[in-house]
Amino acid sequence: MDSPIDVDRLARVETEVADVERALSRLDQGSYGSCEACGTELEDERLAETPIVRTCGAHS
């Protein structure tokens, strides 16, 4: 018997995978660790807490 699909959970997982893929792409391009909005370097603490973060505190 198949179990029902939790659509909300599936959507969250798909979003998380897309975020990780985006972070890996930025790493390959050399832009990982800088804010996508203003280009400033992201704080080490911010990256350690949320490695997929894309913007600095001013632009979050």
CNS distance restraints for C-alpha pairs under 8 A (distance, minus, plus):
assign (resid   5 and name CA) (resid  10 and name CA) 7.71 0.50 0.50
assign (resid   6 and name CA) (resid  10 and name CA) 6.18 0.50 0.50
assign (resid   7 and name CA) (resid  11 and name CA) 6.15 0.50 0.50
assign (resid   8 and name CA) (resid  12 and name CA) 6.34 0.50 0.50
assign (resid   9 and name CA) (resid  13 and name CA) 6.23 0.50 0.50
assign (resid  10 and name CA) (resid  14 and name CA) 6.13 0.50 0.50
assign (resid  11 and name CA) (resid  15 and name CA) 6.18 0.50 0.50
assign (resid  12 and name CA) (resid  16 and name CA) 6.19 0.50 0.50
assign (resid  13 and name CA) (resid  17 and name CA) 6.16 0.50 0.50
assign (resid  14 and name CA) (resid  18 and name CA) 6.20 0.50 0.50
assign (resid  15 and name CA) (resid  19 and name CA) 6.17 0.50 0.50
assign (resid  16 and name CA) (resid  20 and name CA) 6.25 0.50 0.50
assign (resid  17 and name CA) (resid  21 and name CA) 6.14 0.50 0.50
assign (resid  18 and name CA) (resid  22 and name CA) 6.09 0.50 0.50
assign (resid  19 and name CA) (resid  23 and name CA) 6.21 0.50 0.50
assign (resid  19 and name CA) (resid  52 and name CA) 6.11 0.50 0.50
assign (resid  20 and name CA) (resid  24 and name CA) 6.18 0.50 0.50
assign (resid  20 and name CA) (resid  52 and name CA) 6.11 0.50 0.50
assign (resid  21 and name CA) (resid  25 and name CA) 6.14 0.50 0.50
assign (resid  22 and name CA) (resid  26 and name CA) 6.21 0.50 0.50
assign (resid  22 and name CA) (resid  52 and name CA) 7.91 0.50 0.50
assign (resid  23 and name CA) (resid  27 and name CA) 6.16 0.50 0.50
assign (resid  23 and name CA) (resid  32 and name CA) 6.63 0.50 0.50
assign (resid  23 and name CA) (resid  51 and name CA) 7.80 0.50 0.50
assign (resid  23 and name CA) (resid  52 and name CA) 5.59 0.50 0.50
assign (resid  23 and name CA) (resid  54 and name CA) 7.94 0.50 0.50
assign (resid  24 and name CA) (resid  28 and name CA) 6.27 0.50 0.50
assign (resid  24 and name CA) (resid  32 and name CA) 7.95 0.50 0.50
assign (resid  25 and name CA) (resid  29 and name CA) 6.22 0.50 0.50
assign (resid  26 and name CA) (resid  30 and name CA) 6.01 0.50 0.50
assign (resid  26 and name CA) (resid  31 and name CA) 5.06 0.50 0.50
assign (resid  26 and name CA) (resid  32 and name CA) 4.73 0.50 0.50
assign (resid  27 and name CA) (resid  31 and name CA) 6.07 0.50 0.50
assign (resid  27 and name CA) (resid  32 and name CA) 4.67 0.50 0.50
assign (resid  28 and name CA) (resid  32 and name CA) 8.00 0.50 0.50
assign (resid  33 and name CA) (resid  41 and name CA) 5.89 0.50 0.50
assign (resid  33 and name CA) (resid  42 and name CA) 5.31 0.50 0.50
assign (resid  33 and name CA) (resid  47 and name CA) 7.28 0.50 0.50
assign (resid  33 and name CA) (resid  54 and name CA) 7.77 0.50 0.50
assign (resid  34 and name CA) (resid  39 and name CA) 5.25 0.50 0.50
assign (resid  34 and name CA) (resid  40 and name CA) 5.36 0.50 0.50
assign (resid  34 and name CA) (resid  41 and name CA) 4.30 0.50 0.50
assign (resid  34 and name CA) (resid  42 and name CA) 5.18 0.50 0.50
assign (resid  34 and name CA) (resid  54 and name CA) 7.38 0.50 0.50
assign (resid  34 and name CA) (resid  55 and name CA) 7.25 0.50 0.50
assign (resid  34 and name CA) (resid  56 and name CA) 7.74 0.50 0.50
assign (resid  35 and name CA) (resid  39 and name CA) 4.59 0.50 0.50
assign (resid  35 and name CA) (resid  40 and name CA) 5.37 0.50 0.50
assign (resid  35 and name CA) (resid  41 and name CA) 6.27 0.50 0.50
assign (resid  35 and name CA) (resid  42 and name CA) 6.14 0.50 0.50
assign (resid  35 and name CA) (resid  54 and name CA) 5.74 0.50 0.50
assign (resid  35 and name CA) (resid  55 and name CA) 4.22 0.50 0.50
assign (resid  35 and name CA) (resid  56 and name CA) 5.32 0.50 0.50
assign (resid  36 and name CA) (resid  54 and name CA) 5.83 0.50 0.50
assign (resid  36 and name CA) (resid  55 and name CA) 5.55 0.50 0.50
assign (resid  37 and name CA) (resid  55 and name CA) 6.37 0.50 0.50
assign (resid  37 and name CA) (resid  59 and name CA) 6.76 0.50 0.50
assign (resid  40 and name CA) (resid  56 and name CA) 7.41 0.50 0.50
assign (resid  41 and name CA) (resid  56 and name CA) 7.77 0.50 0.50
assign (resid  42 and name CA) (resid  46 and name CA) 6.84 0.50 0.50
assign (resid  42 and name CA) (resid  47 and name CA) 6.92 0.50 0.50
assign (resid  42 and name CA) (resid  55 and name CA) 7.31 0.50 0.50
assign (resid  42 and name CA) (resid  56 and name CA) 5.62 0.50 0.50
assign (resid  43 and name CA) (resid  47 and name CA) 6.44 0.50 0.50
assign (resid  43 and name CA) (resid  56 and name CA) 7.60 0.50 0.50
assign (resid  44 and name CA) (resid  48 and name CA) 6.02 0.50 0.50
assign (resid  45 and name CA) (resid  49 and name CA) 6.09 0.50 0.50
assign (resid  46 and name CA) (resid  50 and name CA) 6.05 0.50 0.50
assign (resid  46 and name CA) (resid  51 and name CA) 7.61 0.50 0.50
assign (resid  46 and name CA) (resid  53 and name CA) 7.54 0.50 0.50
assign (resid  47 and name CA) (resid  51 and name CA) 4.59 0.50 0.50
assign (resid  47 and name CA) (resid  52 and name CA) 7.33 0.50 0.50
assign (resid  47 and name CA) (resid  53 and name CA) 6.51 0.50 0.50
assign (resid  55 and name CA) (resid  59 and name CA) 5.68 0.50 0.50
assign (resid  55 and name CA) (resid  60 and name CA) 5.72 0.50 0.50
assign (resid  56 and name CA) (resid  60 and name CA) 6.15 0.50 0.50
